[in-house]
Structures are given as structure tokens and as C-alpha cells.
Amino acid sequence: MHRNFQFYPGKFSIMIKHIKPLLFAVGGAHLDRRGQTSVPFVPGASNPGIMREEAGGGVFNALRLAMQRGISTEILSVRGADPAGDAVALAIELAGIKDSSVVFMDRATPNYTAILDEHGDVVAALADMALYELALPKQLRRRKVRDAIASANGIFCDANLPPDGLTRLAGLAADLPLFALAISPAKAIRLRAVFSRLTCLFMNRREALALSGLERDASLSQVHAALREQGLRSAIVTNGAEAVLAFDSDHAFTIQPPEVPGIADVTGAGDAIAGGSIAALMRGEAFQQACREGMAASFLTLQTHSASPNFSQQEFDQALANIPAASPLV
């Protein structure tokens, strides 16, 4: 039996099409380099520490998580014909994700470099992602890509796409659920072009403030109201160890993240919330439960040095048991 899942905030409809819901994603799959200091970070100085490197990217990290939670996935990204691109291709293959990406012989693979302090928090980062803006929108014109989108059950993208690419993707998605990841405060504002089409947007507080135009001391109620006024129907907004804000067309609520027993690295924590929540929604879970499942995935990710760790069902169930119930937004 095949199933086709269609999600609208607060409403679910399942039709026969795929055994597992298929999520087609467009966005980042690149090389992540993360240096972590072994002492308190000192700006403008040489800091002793460890450098780690792995294939990453917001969309790719989220897809690997969604695969573990019972979703079939396909990715459209762009990369160069270089060792970094080879590493990304291998990681996609090992994850079991169908790779519809395009390789450019004369370009370098995008990369992200971050410096973390001894607690695993980012103190500086640089994203070299020009190839995404140059090449990703053009790939959406390919017949093969349009056919893949039409056969999917949900579409997922990140703000590495420029506004015209996001608009084109939203048009191709038609009535399919369209999920998005904000990526950064600088790029998040691109998503305003498709606010009315987004099924759910995943972002952190800094990105939410950039989108809403509010000051740093804005309350969660003010953030919620400002985003809704701009036409956003549903979102999950994280804020480190502070309460997560989530809303759809029917409810607005908060969930307090549990204390993490030893944060190794914050990289990928937001991607994990997106991957876990989207997978739950596409399996037919209610929005509040989907948010809790995303937070459980993030809880596990924060305890590892990988932006997309593997975990057992038992480990996930234990993490989920630590996530409290939602409280209505006051």
C-alpha cells in the first residue's frame, strides 16, 4: 500500500501513494568545519583546541534525522568536483538519501566554518555559500526536478535559496506541504517572499527577531503576534535553553527544553528539531507531539560532536520522555 501525506496546520489527510512519506528537499549539503577551544575563547588571539570536519548543511542534517524517524528523502543541492564534494556525496549515499544534486566541475563545494567555545557555543562563523545562490534556482527549471517535486509528499527548503528561487519552489510545490529552515538572521528575511505558503518555518530567536523587526527584549507573545501579522501560519522558534515557541493556525504554546547533561556541540541542534518535527508531521502526528519529537532529536544531538548523530529507538524514547508537555502561550 502506498500513501500520500498532505499536511495543513491542524488538519491531516492521508491518501494512497507511498509506503513511506517522501520528503523532497532543496538546499544546503556541504562541508562543515568546526574548531572548538579547550579554554575560554579569547578574541583576536590564538586559542588552543580541536578542529573537526564532516559533511553537513541545514537541509542535509535535517534529512538524515528524518530518515531515522521513518521518512523517505531526496535532496537537490549543488557542489563542486573536489574532495569536499566527494565527501558530501559519500555522506548522502551512506545516509540512504536519494541524491539529485548537480556537480560543477569548475566550482568549489560550499563550506561552513565555525569556532566554538569550550562549552560548545558558537562564537564566530563564516558561511561560503555563493554557489547555492548562483546555481540552485536554475536547477528548479529541470524537468526531472519538477517531476520529483510532483511525486513527493512534502517539500523542504532552507534560506540558502534566494527569494526568486524560493518563489519558484513554492509555485512548483503547489498544494504540497512546504517546510523551511531559516539558516541565519541574514538569510531568514528571504523567506518573507513565501510566508503565506509555508506549512511550518523552523528558526531560532535571532532569526525570528530579524523577520519580525522586534527588539531583543520582545516577549514570546510579541514575536508570535508579529510573525502572524506578516502571514506566517506556523513556526517553531528555539532559544537555546529557554522555552521553545510554537504555533499553528489553531494553537500557540511553549515547551521548556530539559537540561542537557553535557552539551558537546550546538551545531545541528536546530536542524534536528526540523527533521524530527517534519518526520512526525508526515507520519500523521499532531503538531504539539511533532514539536516534542523534534526537541527530543535536538536533545540527543546536543550531546554529541556530530551535527546529525545516529541513535536507537530506545535512546529516542528516553529523550522524548524528558520533553515536558506544552503550555499555552500567555
Secondary structure, 3 states (H helix, E strand, C coil): CCEEEEEECCEEEEEEEECCCEEEEECCCEEEEEEEECCCCCCCCCCCEEEEEEEECHHHHHHHHHHHCCCEEEEECEEECCHHHHHHHHHHHHHCCEECCEEECCCCCCEEEEEECCCCCEEEEEEECHHHHHHHHHHCCCHHHHHHHHHCCEEEEECCCCHHHHHHHHHHHCCCCEEEECCCHHHHHHHHHHHHHCCEEEEEHHHHHHHHCCCCCCCHHHHHHHHHHCCCCCEEEECCCCCEEEECCCCEEEECCCCCCCCCCCCCHHHHHHHHHHHHHHCCCCHHHHHHHHHHHHHHHCCCCCCCCCCCHHHHHHHHHCCCCCEECC
